[in-house]
């Protein structure tokens, strides 16, 4: 974990606790998302879940979002951000989870930080530090090793 985090040790115990919590929640997302996708309610379930979330959290956020309700352009931008950052990615996840095993989907999620590092290097010119590059390499090697020992299903 230190290699991926840049090799700094300060606050490591709390950071490791948060990382393990995030890993547990991601694992739950994969397992339950795969179950929802497999039951055939994937996209419909996503729509219902997002609508419930909007209804439940809308009143909480309303005081801080007052300008949105009076400016049509700003409201449109907010809706576009919501669609692009939630509906599209989670919808694609549901489509993907229906077609792949949960294990294969987890491997795709594990490679995302490495992909983000590569995009940052190419598009933004943000090169990883040597220890971060080693951490990304370790992730790639681990995933390649896991893929070769997998069950062969997609």
N, C-alpha and C positions, 0 to 999 in steps of 0.2 A: 504494500500500500504506500509506503514511503516513496518508492520510485515513481509511482504515478502522481503522487502529491507534490513532487518536487524535492523530496528529501529533507524537508524541514521537520524537526521533531517537537517543536513547541506546540502545546495543546494537543498532543497526539492521542491521549486517552479519550478526550471528549470527541475528537475527530473520528477516531476509530468507532466509538459508540454510535455516532451519527451515521457513519458509513455502513455499519452493520444494520442499523435501523432502516436505512434506505434500501439496502440489499434485501432485507426481509419484506419490505413493502413492495419492491419490484417483483420479488418472487411471488407474492400474493397476487399482484396484478397479472402476471403471466399465467398462473394456475387458474385463477377465476376468470380471466379474460378468455382463456382457451375453452373453459367450460361453457361460458356464455356463447362464444362463437360456434362451438360444437353443437349446442342446443338449437342453433338456427335463429336465435334472437339477436345476433350481433349488432347490426346497424340499427334495428328498431330499439333494442335495449339501450344502445348508446344514445339515441335520440331522447328516449324517456329519461335516462339518467341525467343528461345535460339540461333538459327542461326542468327536472326536479331541482337540480343544483341552482339553476337561475332563479327559480321561485324562492328557494330557501335562503340563498345568499344575496338576492337582489335587495331586500329591505335593509340588510346589514350594510351593504355598500352604497345604498341610495344617498345618504348625506354627503359622502365624499365624491359622488358622481353627478352632483346637481347640474353642472354646466353641460353635461352630455344630453340631458333631456330638453334643453332649450336651443341646441345648435344641431341642425339636421346633418351637416357635414361631419361634425365630430361623432355623432351617433353612428353614422355610416362607417366611419373609420373604426370605431369600437366594435361594431358588428363584424367587419372584415377581419380584424385582429382575432376576435373570438373564433370565427370560422377557420381561419388559417392556423391558429395555434392549438385548437382543441378538436374541432369537428373533423377536419381533414386528417391529421395524424392518427387520432384514435379510430376513425373510420377505416383508414388503411390498416391499422393494427388488427381490427376485427376481420377484415378480409384476409389478411395474412395468417392470422391465428386459425382461421377455418381451414387453410390449405397446408399448414406446417404443423409438425409436432411442437409441443411446448418447449422441448429441449432445443430444437433447431431455432425457434423464435428467440429463446434466451441467448443463444449464441449471436444472433443478429444484434440484439440489444447490447451485448457485451462489446461488440466491435464499434459501437457508435462513438465513444470518446476518441478512439484512434482515428476514425473518419473525420471527426470534428478537428482534430489536430492537423490532419493532412489538408483539410479545406482552409484552415487558418494559415497554414504555411504557404499554400499556393495563392490564395485570394488576397490575404491580408499581409503576407510577408512576416507573420509571427512564427518564428522558428522555435521549436521546443528546446529547452535546455538539455544538456546531455543525459542527465538522470531521468528526465521526463521521456526522452526518446527511448531510453532503455526500458522504462516502464511500459511504454506502448509496445515495444518489441516483445516483451514478456507476455503481454496480453495476446498478441498475434500468434506467438509460438504456442501458447496454451490452447488457443482456439483451434489452431491447425491440428494440434495433437488430438484434441477432443473430436474433431470432425473425422479424422482417420479412424478413430476407434468407435465411431457412432454406429447406429443400427442400420444405416444405409437408406432409411426412409426419408422422405422430404417433409 
